[in-house]
């Protein structure tokens, strides 16, 4: 009898021989939901600061918080969603939350005070946080196991369009139809996501025989993955910086008479991000993390410096190109780094940690940067953002870059474990994990 190949070779053979269809009906619906809710988010986050300042006379800090309160609500939801979407059911959570997401879009038309606006923004963000978590958890069960790398790439490419479509729609709608036109558009897009949520079939995770106390208990390890925390701090600084673009660029461009430049900024940003995501991952796999992350961070820092300068619209558009290359490359690269640190059944918690930390930076940005705008203006604020990215470069080097880690090659080998994060699911012996729980059913075994 021919001997079986080693575990890693056997896993490779399984992945290469898998011919399951990827573009299933449920997968296409999930992509459409993700595209719709992300577009609605970017429409609102771009126009909300100007809306709060215009309608309620809010200062720059208060107007910025009107934009970031949505993110704060989503951030609070993420602390609980990772655990409870499986406990309560992915499909019910998805349908209920996207229904609430749609209703919130139309309620903006009846808001008559700044306080009610903030309350609605927080509720709207909570609905997105739970709904998006349920959708993402379901997607990785909808995608065939042998094609998860390819499938997740298609799923994330849908996130490349909203950063251009959303801000462009917000600027054009508010100029042509006022803020009511923006809110009607958000409601229509949200209703499309709700319809798709009603049609999609989501795989559910059921743990029979588990006591209700254990199903409801939320431990710190169910929220934050310690191994991912240090590199996720880099994501916090990136979220803090890029939120300044999403929140303040529209008002900044209007103040210096470059509204068209702001529209073009988001178009070239999305186009550049879409292109670089097609090949930067392959470079990272073959040449290591630093060859992608450090140039991307430097590009992003220069982009913020150009925004601080902005003598004309050409410079603003060039800043958008550099931001697309920098920030667009960093998000998948950092997620790949986190995945390479995790055991298979902990990758989801590690990625959740990444989004929690990035959302934290995004939510705090208006509170920290708004006073800079009030005191010294937009130019000084964007110069400060360039300095924050330089700090992110230093932090990345200290926590990860100096180790010269290459994807698929562990920094150190412990317990005979090798993590092939790119393309090959790692082999994990069927033992107790670090938290004392048995590995999940998704964990590949020999």
Secondary structure, DSSP 4 states (H G I P E B T S, - for coil): -PPPPPHHHHHHHHHHH----SS-HHHHHHHHHHHHHHHHHHHHHHHHHHHHHHHH---HHHHHHHHHHHHHHHHHHHHHHHHHHHHH-HHHHHHHHHHHHHHHHHHGGG--SHHHHHHHHHHHHHHHHHHHHHHHHHHHHHS-GGGHHHHHHHHHHTHHHHHHHHHHHHHHHHHHHHHHHHHHHHHHHHHHHHHHHHH--------TT--HHHHH---GGGT--HHHHHHHHHHHHHHHHHHHHHHHHHHHHHHTT-HHHHHHHHHHHHHHHHHHTTTHHHHHHHH-SHHHHHHHHHHHHHHHHHHHH--SHHHHHHHHHHHHHHHHHHHHHHHHHHHHHS-GGGHHHHHHHHHHHHHHHHHHHHHHHHHHHHHH-HHHHHHHHHHHHHHHHHHHHHHTGGG---TTS-SS-BTTBB--TTTSPPB--SSB-TTS-BPPTTS---
